[in-house]
Amino acid sequence: MKGGFQKVWNRNFFYFRKTWLVTAFWTILEPLMYLGAFGYGVGSFINNVDGMAYVDFFFPGLLCTTALLVAYFESTYTNYTKLTHQKLYASWLLTPLGAKDIILGEILWGATKGFIGSLGVLLISMLFGLVKSWMFLPALVVVFVLSFIFACVGMIFTSYAKNYDSFIFSSSGILIPMTLISGTYFPIDTLYIVLKIVAYTFPLAHAVDIVRGLMTGHFKIMFGLQFLYLILLAYVLVRFAISRLEKKLIS
Amino acid sequence: MSTSTVVHIKNMVKKYGDFPAVEGISLEIAQGECFGILGPNGAGKSTLMKVMYGSSQITSGEVFILGLNVKQHMSEIKSRIGVVPQEDGLDTDLSVIENLLIYGSFYGLDRKVISDRADYLLRLMKMEDRTDRAVETLSGGLKRRLAIARGLINQPDILFLDEPTTGLDPQARRWIWDFFKSLKEQKSTLILTTHYMEEAEFLCDRIAIVDHGKILAIGKPVDMIREHIGYEVVEFDCSAKDLNYYVEKVKAQNFDYQVYHQTIHVFMKEHQSAKEIIQHFLSDRVVIRRPSLNDVFLRFSGAQLRDES
């Protein structure tokens, strides 16, 4: 159906508007608590990292992890509930909406919600003087792409999940370790070479590099290649997510 | 195919892997008809329904809905039909009215149009004082009524109802039956599956009995009763050891009969009289009654229990 994915997105945005306060609590307030505890708390014991204050080093990573975790949780727990307990996809498929419309609409919504979380953190952080230049605008583009990637990843896990516990493997086994080694809490250069390679296989390390570079004014030519890698990954993952979910939705 | 044929199925087969859920069904349903599909669990009736409303793709054969081929035009078909699925599938994140508004938006309808129709349908369903209630707080009967309203939001040319009253209490069921009657009076086309014979007899102009993926019998309920059962049924309970003796008696008199467990059902055709057989069953365990669709159903599907599908 023409513009079908937008209708699915609209349904989710409609629900979001009803529940924005509780959503804001975990998508925006929680990261801000980390900002306080790590950025300012732990950061006060650290002279500098790569020549910058720890909180300035930590903040771009926080924007990235916020976006990807919010997108991932929306695409897993929420969408798995829609697929199984609420049987919403089955009833939406009775309308002219096709499976592709639903899957793409859900992924775009997951990406949007991750983006909103990250944007909220960024806007509030402006009050603390953490946003120093207009380069946060291109940085937000990278945040959205990252959010999109993890909305896809979440959807793919949803297609394999047997129950809610299935997601513990992907979140505790893959996502959380990734957020720890991707240059978010400490520079990636301090890692052993093997872990460094592992870190750069995942998209987060690239996104953190670019976002940090943009927000602190340290540009590198490499960013172009890294961004290209993210775009490519987004494309492959969205195709894979659609084909996985289509099989689930159409019998 | 005449212009008033809204469903045209030719030799349709649906397999799940190697398992044939539907094995070559042909069927025509006319506009304005209330058509019922009956069958035990796992008979293939839900699959047949799902093929018609586009939740299941056919393996072979041809299916045309409203003159459109399901293989090419499913999206357009879906925009012109309404479906009330077995599991209501209501959006529990939303209120009663929001369910209709959001669902209506999926049809690409104008906002104002959807909003007017939603108000109208909730009045029709006698739910106008519950518009802002959370779906979770509704009773089973009200949830089903909301699901029916949702199925009507696009003013469909055909309304599909998959076991519309399963799990409801008698009052809620009766309310829904009366509502369907009123839809019928407006010449709506209704296609339903049901386990309740009285529902099929009360509502349906024609029914098909489906089992093992095939249509075993099709026709008007009253004609089917006359043809396959007759005018009266004599039921006789007896002990296992006497069963053969009585069955021989019935056979000897050339009566049509069927044995379910330890009950002999003898079917009286035109010009046959129950008296002729009762004299052989001298017992207080004899019942003479009017035949119903239930008799037809049992005759075709047998009386053995089926596993839940």
Interface residues (C-beta under 8 A of the other chain):
Chain A: M1 K2 G3 G4 K7 N10 R11 F14 Y15 Q86 K87 L88 A90 S91 W92 L93 L94 T95 P96 L97 G98 I250 S251
Chain B: Y16 K50 Y53 G54 S55 S56 Q57 S75 E76 K78 S79 V83 P85 E87 D88 G89 L90 D91 T92 D93 L94 E98 I102 Y103 S105 F106 Y107 G108 N154
